[in-house]
Amino acid sequence: MSSSGWGGPGNQPQGEPWQNGTPQGGTPQNGSPQNGVPQGGQPQPGSAPQGGQFGAPSPAPWQSPPSAPHPGFPQGPGGPPQGPGYGPPQGPGGPPQTPRSKRPWVIAGVALTCVFAMLLVVGGGITFLVLNQGGEEATAGPESPTTTAEDPESSTPTESATSETTTPEAAEESPFEVVAPYDPPTGSADELWEVMETNPFTEGTLPALPSCDLPDTPVEPSVEELEAVLNASATCLNQIWSTASSDRGLPWVSPKIVVYHHPDVPADATCDNGFAADFPRMCNLDSTIYWPDGYGTAREFSDPANVPGGYLWDLSFIYTNTMTWNSSLTVYYQTMRDQLETTDEERFDEAWRRFALQRQCIASATSMQVPSGAEPTPALRDALTDTRSWTEGEPPHTISPEARVRWISAGFDSGGDLSACNTWAADVEDVT
């Protein structure tokens, strides 16, 4: 198997959004997409890779984990994500005042505040454990970049997350609201399933960009060349998702990208586990995508013409983790799964498949909202939509090659229409 693998979500939990950005107390899930990554030698242009497949199970997003189809979501150094209203309450500044007469209610209030802050900061490992591609993290540092459709470099993460306001019209159209990981939504599994089926990212279209300039990149790029194509792709994707989020009254915090050589994980990385040589690590704790320098779908091809669009597709998939985290869909999804885990094992597994396939579909749709010179090439699209490129994966995270191809194709052909990727409304036979 090549070291790069394919960018699609596999069957393992690595792609799960919620766990990829959460400190974990136990043994970390493997963040590599081995269950959804093709293996083998380099295929000829226009053909699927030889000897390998995309469908091997990869960690899900929530597990930093599966979703790795799902999501992984980051948070900032030493605390929860900046931006969408997360974070411990700030304490009063300045030196302490001279003590006055003791007031029990004041002491109680201070104690509760301290306890709450400690739960958010020290207890972050529990709070974000439910948050983590293969299937699929919150942001932290003040240097985490954010973008708006007008100026991708103009605001801070906090400004970006709080400046987006929902218009009265948008509020009337959808009951969906952003929630925090430490204050999850209430409702039955059926009610939360309906939220996943009707949330703002199941309708409307993604904006089409008039320009998206990706540099020519060799099949085996240097670190500098890899950083250049990833950053150029991120510039395009940030424009698409900041606009799509703003149109729906939802927050958007653009992730940073750090290229590293595995196993030499950057010392300042907020997430401390789940890194792998064969799959990017989305850390929502610091809103950073840690990209191993040997990974890339286009590395399975011999023609460098496939490379720029290949990295755009790979990054589009990782960005679905950021989208579900920023919008809090990850919290709705994980809250629902927590209920199903003990009550309905069949639907528990079905929900994982629907979430993973939706992300692959949306990634494919997003990658086509750029000019033809930047989108995935026909050869790359043919390989991604060839059932021979995928395996079913390992139970319980199994998805048939036919289902993967069905939803990836739907995304490529959608014209940016998000309703084409609503796996939650599809018949169960279409997501098995």
N, C-alpha and C positions, 0 to 999 in steps of 0.2 A: 504494500500500500504506500502510496506516495505520502510525503510528509504534509502535503497541503490539504488534501481531502477536498470535498465539495462543500460549498457554503450553505447548503440547505440544511434545515433542521433535521436532526435525526430522531431516533426514538428514545434517546436517553434524555434525562432531565436537564442536560446542560443548558439548553436554550431557555430555560424558564426564567422569566424576568425577575421574579421576586427573590429568588435565592442568589442570583448573581450580584448581589450588592449587599449582601447581608453577612455579618459576621456569624460564624457558626461554631458551635461548641464541640461538635463531634467530628468524626472523620469527614472531610469535605468530599462532595460529589465530584467525580471526574468531569471537568468542564469541557472535555473534548467531544467533538461530534462524531465519535467513531461509529455511532449507529446510523448516521445519515450521511456518511461520507463515502464517496466512491473510492475504489482502491485500484491499484494496478499501475501499469505503465502509462506512458503518454499517448493518448489517442491522436489520430490524424485529424487535421482540421475538418470540422463538420461531422465528426463522429463522436460517439460517447467514449469515455476513457476505457481502455482495455483492462479486463481482469478485475474491475472494481465497481463499486456501486455507491450511490448516494445514500441509500436507505438505512445504513447501519444506525443503531440507536445512539443518540447523542444526548447529553444532559439537557434537561428541560430548563426553561427560564426560571422557574420558581426555585428549582433545586440548586441552581448555580451549578443547577439541576436541570429539570426537563424543560423545558422551554427554554432551556436552551431550546423550545417552542413554547418558547415562551419567553419568557422574559427574564431578565436579570435586572436588578435595579440598584443604582448606586447611592452612596451617601457620602457626605464630606468627611474629611479627616476628623475622627473623634466624635462624630455625631451624625444625626440624620440629615437627609438631603436638604439643600438650600432651595429656595424657590417657592414650590407650591405650598407654602404655609407650614412646612414642617420645621421642627426644631424646638429646643427647650426654651422656656421663657427666659428672658434676659433679666438679670438681677439689677438692683439699683446701683448706680455708680457712686464713687466718692467714698470718703472715709466714714466709718460708723459714727452715728450720732450719739450724744450723751444719753445714757439710758434714762427713761422716764418711768413713770409708774407702770407696772406690768399689766398688760391687757391680755387675758387668756385667748380672746378671739384673734388677736394679732399673732400671738405665738403659734396658734393652731394653723393660721393661714400660711405663715412662713414655713412651718413644718411640711404642710401639704405641698407647697411650691417646690421645696427641696426634694421631696419624694418624687414628685412628677418629673422634675428635671433629671433626677438620677435614673428614673425609668427610661427616659428618652435617650440619655447619653450612655450611661453605663449599661443599661439594658438593651442597647441597640441590637445586640446579637440576637435577642429574642424577637424584638420588633421586626427586624429585617430578615429573620430566618425564613419567614414566609415569603420573602421577596426574592428571585434570581432569573447559548442558543443551542444549537442542535435543535433545537426546538426551542432557547433562552434563558438595572441595579439602581442610590439617591445621590445626591451630589454634595460635594462638600467644599471644596476649597474655594476661596474667594476668586481664584483665577479660572474657575471653570467657565468656559466661554458660553455665551448664549447668543441667540440670533433672533432677528425679526425679519420679516419679508423685506423691509426697506433697507436695513443696515445690519448685516450679520455680526458686526463687531461692536455694536453701539452700547449694549447694556450689560449689566451684571446679572448673574443667575437669579438673584433675588428680584431685581427689577423686572426681568423677563417673566418670572413666574407670577408676579403680582400685578403686572401692568395689564395683563389680558383680562378684560371684563366681559361678562355675559350680557348681551343686550336683552331688554325685556322680551323681544320677539323670540330670541333663542331660548330663553328660560321657559316661555310658554310652550314652545314646540317640543321640548324634551324634558322629562323629569330627572334625567341623569345629572348628577352633581359630583364634583371632585371630592374625594374623601381621603383621609390620611391613614397610613398603615396602623397607627396606634388608636384610631377611632373608626374601625371598619363598619361597613354598612350593615343594617339589620335586614331581616327578611328571610323567607324560606329559600331552600335551594331552587325551587321552581321560580320564585320571584327574581332571584339573582340570575338565573338562567335567562329569563326574559330581558333583563338588563343587558346581558351579553348579546342578545339577539337584536336589540333595538337601540343600542348606544350610538352616540353621534358618529362613530367611525364605521357604521354599517350602511350609510347612505351618503349621497352627495358625491362629488368628484374631487380628485386631487388636482391641484393646479399644474398646468403644463409650462415648463420653462422655455423661454425663447432662446436661451443659450446655456451651455454647460460644457466648459472646455476641460477635457481630460488630456493629460500629456501622454505622448507615446511612451510605452513602457515595455521592457523586454519580459520574456516568460519568467526569467529568474532575476528579478530586479535587485539592485543594491538597496541598502536601508534608505538612502536618500531618495532613490527613485520610487520606492514603496511609499514612503511618507508623502511624496509629491502627488502620486495618483490617489492615495486615500484622502488627503486633505482637499484635493480638487473635487473628489466625489462628495465629500462632506459638505463643501460649499453649496453644491447643487441640492443635496438632500435637506440641508438646513432650510433652504428657501422653500422647498416643497412643504416640509412639516411645520415650519413656523406659521406659514400662511394657512395650511389646512387646520391647524389647531386654533389659530386666531379666529378663523371663520366660524368655528364652533364654540367660541368662548372658552377654550381650554388652554392651559399653560403649556409652554414649550421651553425646555432648557436644552441647548445643544451640547452634546457630549464632546469632550476632547478625545484625541486619538494619540496614543503613545505606542510606538513600535519598539519592541524589545526582542532580545534573543533568549529564548527559553533554554535553560531554566533560570536565567538571570533576571528575575522579576525586579522591576524598579523598586529601589528601597523606599521611596515615598508613596508607593501604592497603598491606598486605604484598605482595600480588600486583601486578605492575607492567605487565601486559598482558592482552589478552583482553576488555577492557571494550567494551561496545557500547550504543548508544542503544536498541536494540530487543530486548534480552534481559538478564536478571539475570546477574551474575557471581558464581558460587559460588567463593569462595577458601578452600580448605581450610587454607591456610597460617596464616590467622588466624581460621578458623572463622567467617567473615563472609559474608553474602549482600549484595552491593552491587546495589541495585535502582534502575535508571534511572527517574526520576519520570514518564516518558511511557509506561511499559510496563504492560500489563494486558489479559488476555483480554476482560474485561467491557467494555473501551472499544470493542469492536466492536458493542456493542448500544446502543440508545437508552433502554432502560428501566433506571433505577437499581436496580430490584429484583434485577437480575442481578449487581450489582457485588460485594457482600461474598462471596458464594459463588464468584464468579469468581476473586477474589484468593486465596481458600482453595484452590481447585483449582491455580492457578498455583504457589502456595507449596508445595503438597503434592508437586508434581513436583520442585521444587528440593530438597525434603527427601529425596527418594529418593537424591539425590547424597550427602547427609550420611549416610544410612543405610548405603549401600554402602561409604562411606569408613570410618566408625566401626567397622563390623563386619569390615573388611578384605576384603570381597567384591571390591572394586575391584582389590586386589592379585592375588587368585586369577584374576580375569577377565583382567587385563592380562598376567599371566604366561602364561596359556593362549594369548592372542592373539599374544604374541611368538613362541611356538613355531609357531603355525599360519601366521603371516605368510610364513615361508620354506618351509613344507611343504605347505600346503593352502589355496590362495587362496579357494576356494569356501567352505570352512568358516570361514575368517577373516571373510569378509563376513557369513556366516550368523550367526556369534556376535554381531556388532555388532547385527544386526536383533533377535535374541532379547533382548539386554540392553536395547535401547532400548524395545521393546514391553513387556517386563516392568516397566520403570519407569513407563511410562504407565498400565499396568494397576494397579499398586500405588498410584500417585498417585490414580487414580479411586476405588479401594477406600477409601483413607484419607479422602478428602474426604466419604465417605458415612457415616463413623463418628461423626458429630456429629448433634445434633438437627436436625429438618427445617428449622428457621428459619435455619440456618447453612450447610446443604449447597448445592451447586450447584443452581440452579433447573432445572425441567424444560426451559425454553427453552434454557438453556446446555448441558444434557446432550444435547438434541436436536441442537444445532449441532455438538457435539464428536463425536457418533456419526452424522454425515451424511457419506457419502463425498465429497460435493461440497465439503466444507470442507478437504479434504486433497489434496495433490499427491504424486506418487511421489518426487520429489526427484531429485538429480543423482547419477549413478554415481560411486563404487561404493556410496554410502550411499543406497540406494533401498529404500523400503517401500511396498507398494501401499496405497491408501486403504482397501481392504477389510480388510487386515490390521490397520491402525491402529484402525479402527472395531470390529473383532472384539474386540480386547484392551481397548480403553477401555470398551466395553459390558460385557465380562466383569468388569472392576473395579467398575463402577457397580452391577452386579447380584450381586456376590459376598457381600454381607453381612459383609465383612471377612475372608472365608476366603482366606488367601494361596495356597492350592493352586490356586485359580482363575486365578492369575497366573503359574503356572509355565510360562513359555514354553520353558524348556529341555527339557521333557518332551513338548512338542507336536510334531506332524508338521511336517516342513519346509514343506509346502504352506500351513500356517496362519501361518507367520511370513515369508512372502515378499511 
